[in-house]
Amino acid sequence: MTQQPGRPRTVAVAVTDGMPILELAVPCHVFGTPRPDLHTPWYDFRLCNPTEGDAVPARQWFTTHTSHGYQELVEADTVIVPASADVRGEPPARLLEAVREAHDRGARMVSLCSGAFVLAAAGLLDGRRAATHWEHAPLLAERYPAVDVDPTVLYIDDGDILTSAGSTAGIDLCLHLLRKDLGSRVAGSVARHLVVPAHRPGGQAQYIETPVPPAETDGGLAPLLHWAAERLHQPLTTPQLARQAGTSVRTLMRRFHQSTGTTPLRWLQAQRITRAKELLETTDQPMDRIAEQCGLGGAGNLRLHFARSVGIPPGEYRRAYRAADSRNGAPAAGSCTKVGYPADLLRR
């Protein structure tokens, strides 16, 4: 669905009986909370019950009252389907009909946690990679064999359809949508308000039946990540990180994987790409200078690794965000500062 100039983006969330509260609350907070301090056009946010005016009970203590029904899912720019109350049951037929029609009209479809079961039941995930909570991944793959279920990632952006893993991974995906729509300045501001990192490295591998290491054996990894994040412009190596942490390379590799779900060098590469995005969006610096500040060497190396990670060259990425900024009235390049996160959040 093409965004019409001057019209707020419409985000509609589908409400179902017994829906888990967290996955419902995340899009409400991210997209439904006005943020006049950001000086950018915000979303037209709608909670949609099966029938407008209905009161629908969420899990345990809460009931949703809204004047919007499922028909408004069909008219939205972005449709979000949060977690399902029962992944073994069949989704409501009216909901399936609405999400199919919304997708046919060109809406961006988003599922959080087990909301992927709804998109799968509607046939929207056939032949696509999809994420869901790792506990539900085997069942999703069994019930919908045409779906390529990936239990290791926090979220998957497949263009017009995006799916996230469980619980707080919904925050990661919603912040990703903010970054795509309104730029890293807005996403970073909302992330700071939520007290979460705007981008979380690693995937669900760090959470799948992996015990949290006791504090006395953690090895001070959070301070190390903070130290490394402040030195992305330097040619850091795994032995150097191990020396900084006061441990062996082998021990560092093991603890790094336990805490982040990836290796030290892959984590560094992800941080460098994230830093390159921020500089491309918020400054007019040439590619060589950006590559130098991110520790990626020269412009050629930046283009290679950026395109491999993001899917488009850095120049095209910058042009796309400049176009979005001009439409949304964001400040000019160079007026934003680097987003910083508390050290304890860098390992989440």
Order of alpha helices (4+ residues) and beta strands (2+ residues): beta-alpha-beta-beta-beta-beta-alpha-beta-alpha-beta-alpha-beta-alpha-beta-beta-beta-alpha-alpha-alpha-alpha-alpha-alpha-alpha-alpha-alpha
